[in-house]
Amino acid sequence: MASTITSASVTHIPVWFQKEVGKNAYRDNIGLCQSEWLVRLKADSGHEGLTLGNRFVRADDGSIGALLEMLQERVIGLSIDDLLSVSGGVVSGPGSGTASLFGDHPWLSNAAFDLVGRESGVSAIDLLGGRVRSVIPAYDTTMYFQDFLDPEKGAAKCAEEAAEAKSDGYRQMKIKTGRGGRWMLPEAGMQRDADVVNAIRAAVGPDFDLMVDANFGYDGRLDLLEDFFRLTSDANVFWFEEMVNADVEDYKRIQEFQAKYAPQALIVCGEVDRNPISPVFQDLIDQGLIDGYQPDIVGRGLLGWMEIERELAGTNVRSVPHNFGNGRYGSALGPLFGAVSETFVSFEDERQHDHTYVTDGYAFKDGNYVVGDFTGIGLGINEETWSRDHAKHEAVVSAR
């Protein structure tokens, strides 16, 4: 008899950065800590599947109560065999009766891959079609507006932290830009952006990839964006991300800047696309205006990213899943997907401290995550830590 899901729980888990993280173009200081809303789905076989409910809880109408109610009504009682359609050991899509569930809550498919894998004794990597690599490049994504945290040092503060990241083993870093969109006057913000990028390049040397991400901070100021491209043309930027909101005409201009000042760079966007691939991003893809596409790895889920890659097949657009805000859970799911994706570029690493999980299947070494062998998604729960810190905060529901 097939196993069924008999209970679900939601638990808030604080997750700590290695340092204080500053502003970006639109959001005030990130700080030292963020939250994971860990969802545990337990089956009567004793296996469980893990995912994060962050996207549900953070929605305007989200709450823990509403999340538990949804899990009780739509997830508890499901047969593990019915979660995913599997043929020849590979997932082809949602299972019998789960298309609507995963359409509404795509992040739940991560737990489905975890449960199906554990029940079958195989890895989610196998369920996704098998690995194409075991070593996954990773970039430090914590270079926010660190200069604002130490005004006396300014750009030199960012350069110091970049040098520290390099000494910690990283060989790639994403730098937040777009200061003139909100926090500085436009011209001064553009100049500071360029000063930071160039100072970091000087600090880390040539054999280190630098990405820049403006979080749309150059909207309406393509003149200043061209100045930024020009002033950083010697920095050998690896990619430019979301410099402005998705717009075909604006991206045509960006492509001109790319050709003139940074022909080696990729143009990437799409982390804000919650229902991919939405029309404006499809237009950018169809017209060859972007090189990488970025819906969130946890929020969109493994099943969702399978579909995205099917739609991207035949284009030159590569997979660059967003991961910021996904805590230590994302530090497994991102490299896992990187192990199976033919066009994966690099993993966005929040560099947060270990806490609740057993992560033996993933090891950071020389700027990469090395993905080992495991069942499911390769994450377990440290039961000692759970019992001490989290069990008392766990909210559990079962069949009515």
N, C-alpha and C positions, 0 to 999 in steps of 0.2 A: 504493500500500500504506500502511495506517495506521501512524503512528508508535507506538512502544512505549516504555515506561519501561525503561531498561537499567541504571541505577545509582541508588543512594540513599546519602545521607551524613547524618551527625549531627555537629554541631560545637557545643561550648560557647562562648558569647559572653558576656562580662561587659557589663552595661549599667548606666550610672551615673546616679544622680539629680542634680538641680541642687543638692541640699542633703542634709544628714542627715535621715532620716525616722524619727520616733519610734515609740512604741507605739500599738497600738489596744486595744480592750477585753480581748482575750484573748492577743495576741501581743506578745512583747517587741520591742525596737527593730528596725525594718526595716533601718536603717543607710544606707549610701551606695550600695550596689551590689546588683543582683540578676542572675539568669542567664536567658539565652535558650538553649534547645536547638534550634538551627536545623536543620531537615530540608530537604534539597535533593533533589528528584526530577528526574533528567535523562533526557530522551528521545533516541532516536537521530536525531531531527530537529535536535538542537542546542538545543531549548527546554528550560526547566526550570520547575518549580513549587516554590514556597516555602511552608513552614508551620512551626509550632513544635511540638515534641514534649514541651513542658513537662509537660502533664498526664500523659503516659505515664511520664516519668522520675520525677516527683514522687510517683507512686503508691507504696503501701507495698511492692509487689513489683516496682517499676520499676527499670530499669537501662539503661545505654547498650547493653550486650550484648543484652539482651532486645528493646530497640527495633530494633536492627539486624537481629536474627533475624526479627522480625515483618515488617519491611519487605522482607527478602529472600524470605520465604516467601509473602507475600500481595500485594505491590505490584509488585515487579520482574517484568517480562513482560506487565503489563497494557497493553492498547491504549488510547491516548488517547481514541479514539472510544467506548470502552466505559465510561469513567469516570462520565459523567453522561448522563442522558436529556435531549436537547435537541430542542425542537419550535418551529419558527418563530424560531429564534435565542434562545429562552429556555429555561432549565433547568426541568424539571418534577419532577425527582427523581434518585435514584441511577441509574447506568447498569446495563447488563447484567452481573449478577454482582457488583456492588459494594455492594449494600444491606447485606449482613452486615458488610463491611469498615468502611463508614462508620457503621454502627450501633455497632460495637465501638470505633471510633476516629474520632469525628465531626470532630476537628480536622484529619484528613487531607483532608476535603472542600475545605478552603481551597486546598491545593496542586492539587486537581483543577480548581477554577475558574481558578486561575492558568495551569495547563498548557493546558486547553481554550481559554481566552481567547487565549493566545499562539499556539497552533497555528492558531486561526481568525482571528487578527488583530483581535480585538474585546476590549472591556473586560469584566471580571467584572460591572460595572454593567449592561451590556447583557444579559449572561446571566441576571442577576437580574430582568430585566424593564424596565430603563431607569431613569434618574435622575428623582427628584421634586424634588431640590434640589442645589445645588452648594456651598452655604455651611452648614457644620455647627457648631452651637454646641458649645463645649467647656468643661469645668470642671476646674480645678486640683484634683487628688485627693490632694495631699501634705500636707494639714493634719491630721497625726496628733497624738499627745499631745506637741506641741512644747514645751509648758510644762514637761514633765518634763526636757527637755534643758537648761533654764535656770530652775531653781527660784526664783532671786531675782526674775526678771521675771514668772514665772507666766503668767497669761492675757495679759499685755502682750506676751509673746514671740509668742504666736499672732497677736495684732493686728498686730505689726510685720511678720510674714511675710505676712499677708493683704494689707497695704498694698503690699508688694513685688510680690506676684502681680498686683495691680491695675495697678501701674506697668509690669509686663511685658506688659500687654495683656489679661489675663483679666477676664471679667465675671461669672464664676461660680466657686464654690468649694464643695467638700464638706468638712465638718468632722467629724472622728471624735469620738464621745462614748462614754459607757458606762464612765467611769473607776471608778465604784463597783462594777462587776461583778467586779473582780479587784484593781486596783492601789490603790484608796482605799477607805475605809469608805463604805458606800452613800450616806448623807446628804451627806457631804463631797464625794463624787464627783459626785453630781447637781448640787450647788451649783457646783462647778468647771466642769462641762459648761455650765451656764447662763451662768456668768461669761465663759467663752471665747466662746460664741456672741454674747453681747451686746457684748463688747469688739471682736470682729471686725466686727459690724455698725456700730459707731461708727467704726471705722477705715476701712471701705470705702464708707460712705455708702449711700443708699437704692437707687441704680440698679445693684445688684449682687446676683445670686441666691446665696443660701446654702442648701446642703443639709446635713442632719445624718445621720450613720450611726453607730449604737450597736453594731454587730456583736453584737447580742443582750445587751448589757451591762445591760439592764433586766429580764432574765428574773426572774420571781418578785417583782418590785417595781413593779407597776403603780401603786402609790400614789406612788412617787417619779417615775415617768414622767409622771404627771399634773402633779406639781409642776414638772417640767422644761418641759412644754408651757406651763404657766401663766407661768413665769418668763421664757420666750422669746417670749411672745405678741406683743410689740412688735417682734420682730426680723424679722418677715415671712419666715419660713422657707419655702423653695420646695418641699422635700420632706423627709419623715422616712423613713429607711431602716433596716430590720431592727432596730427598737428592741427586739424580743423575737423568739424563735423562732416559726415559723409555727404558729398555733393559732387556730381560728375564734373561740373565746370571747374570747381575749385581743385579737384584732384588732377584734372588736366594741367592746371598751372603747376601743381606740385610735381607732376611728372617732368615738366619743363625744368624746374629747379633741380630735380634729381639728375637729369641728363647733363645739366650745365656745371653743377657743383659737386655732385656725389654719385657718379655713375655706378659705383660699387655697391651702393646702399639698396636695401629693400624698402618698400613702402607697405606698411601693414596697418590694419584697422579691424574693427568689428567686435570689440569686447562688449560694447553696449547693445549688440544685436541679441535680444532675448528670444526671438522666434526665427532663428536662421533657416534659410537664407532669405532675409527680407528684401523687398524690391530694390531699394537704393543700393544695397551691397551687391545684389545680383547685377545691377547695372555697372558697378565698378569692376566686378569680376569679368563680365562679358566684354567690356571695353578695354580690358588689359591695363587697368589703372592701379591695381594693387598687386602685391607679390605675396602677401600673407594675410590670413584671416583668423580672427581671435575670439570667438565665443568662449565662455568660461568652461573649463574642463569639468568641474564638479556640478555647477548649475545646469549645464546642458547635458551632462552625463555621458557615459560610455556609449549607450545606445544612440543618443543624439549625435555624438561625434562620428559614429559609424555612418550615419545618414549624411552628415555634412561632407565626409570624404567621398562618398558615392557621388554627391552633386558636384564636387570639385574635380572629379576625375576628368581628364582631358583638358583641363586648364593648366596654367603655370602657377596657380596660387597654392602656396604651401600652408600647412597646418601650424598655427602658432597659438595654442590655447592660452587664454588668460587664466591666471591662478590666484591673483592677490585676493586675500580675504578668506581663503580656504584652510588656513592653519596647517597643522601637521598632517591632517588627512590628505590635503592636496599635495603634500610632499611625497605621497605614495602614488596617488592616482595620476598625477602628471607624468612622472617617469614611466609608470605602467603603460600609459597611452603612447608615450614616446618610443617604447620598445616595440610597438606593433605598427606604427604609422610610417609609411614609406616617405612621406613628405614633411615629417616633423622637423622643426628647426632647433628649438631650445626650450628648456623648462624654466618657468618663472619661479624662483626660489625666494620665499619670504624669510628664510634663515631663522626660523623660530626654534625655541628650545624644545627638546624632547619632553614629553610629559606622560600621557596616558597610554600611548600605544606601544606595542611590541613591533619594531620595524626591521626585523632581521633580514628581510628580503631586499632591503634598500640600503646602500652604503655610498656616502659621498667620498670621492677620491679624485684629486687632481682636476678639480673643476667640473666633474661629471658625477652623475648618479649611476651606480652599477646595480642593475636589476638582476636579482638572483632567481632561484626556483622556489615556488610556494604554491599553495592552493588558494583559490578565491583571489582577492586583491592583495593578499600578502600582508594584511594588517591584523594584529591581534590586540587584545586589551591586557594591559598590565594589571592583573587582578589585585595585587597588593596596593598599588596606587589607587585603583578604583575603589576598593573597600575603604581606604583611609580618607580619600578626598571627595569622591563623587557619588558613591552609592546613595548617600542620604539626600542627594538632590535629584535623583532619577525619578522621573514621572512615567509610570507604567500603565498601559492599558492592555486588556485581553478581550476575548469575545464577550459580547453582551450576555 
